[in-house]
């Protein structure tokens, strides 16, 4: 296997890092564009590995979707418990505190 040239590695790491930052800050379109640059560079450097990944992509997407749904339901349960606790605390406070 040939070593990745430094500039290609920098392009991949930089574009994926910037894409993650843009996703986190809510700029999804720009994030997708930079992620595409990273994926294209990665695919150009390792076409055989990328082909294997592409064949298993539906499986990865399914796992990711299940993970996100699980996290979402967990967050909803925490929010429900928090609101119940807030209601109980609000009911048990003496009048002079409110």
N, C-alpha and C positions, 0 to 999 in steps of 0.2 A: 504494500500500500504506500502510495506516495504521500509525503508530508504536506500538510496544508500550508500554503504560503501565508506569511504573516498578515498581509493586507486582506486576504480573503477571510482569515479568522477574525480580524478586526471588524470587517464589514458584517459578518454574521453576528458576532457578539454585540456590536453596536446597534445593529438594526433590531435585534430581538429585545435588547434592553430598552431602547427607545420606544419600541412598540408596547412593551409592558407598562412603561411609564404613561404613555398616551392612553392606553386602555384604562388605567387606574384614575386618570384625570378626566375621563369621560369623552375623550376625542377618539372615538372608535374608527372613523374613516381613515384618519392619518395612521392610527395604530395598525389597521389591516394593511395599509400600503407598505409600511416599514416591515411588518412581519412577512409580507410577500417578497420583499427584497432579500430578507434573511433566508427564507425558504428556497428562493431561486438560487442563491449563492450556495447554499447547502446541497441542493440537488445537483448543481453543476460540479461540485467537488466530489460528491459521493453518490453517483447515480445508482449503483447497485443497492446500497443501503436504503436510499430514498425509495426505490421501487418496492423493497420489502415493507417499508413503513407504509407506503401508499396502499398496498394490498391489505394491510391490517387496519387501515384508518377507520372503517366503520366500527370495528370492534373497540378501538380507542375512544371514538366519539360516544359510543353507547356507555362505556364505563364512565367517561367524563360527565355525561348527562345524568347518570344515576348518582354520581358523587355530588353534583351541584344540587340535585333535587333533595338528597339527604341532608345536605347542609342547610338548604332553605327550610325544610320542615323542622330541623333542629332550632333554627333561629326563630321560627314562628312559635314553637313551644316555649322558648325562653321568653319571648315577648308576652305570651299569654300568662305565664307564671309571674312575670314582672307586674303586669297590670292587676293581677289578683292580689299580689302583695301590696301594691300601692292602694288598692281599695280597702284592704284590711287595716293598713296603717292609718289611712284617712278616717276610718270609722272609730278607731280606738284612741285618737288624739283627744285630749281635753280641749275645751273651748278656748282656754287662754293661750294655747299654742298657735291656733290659726288666726 
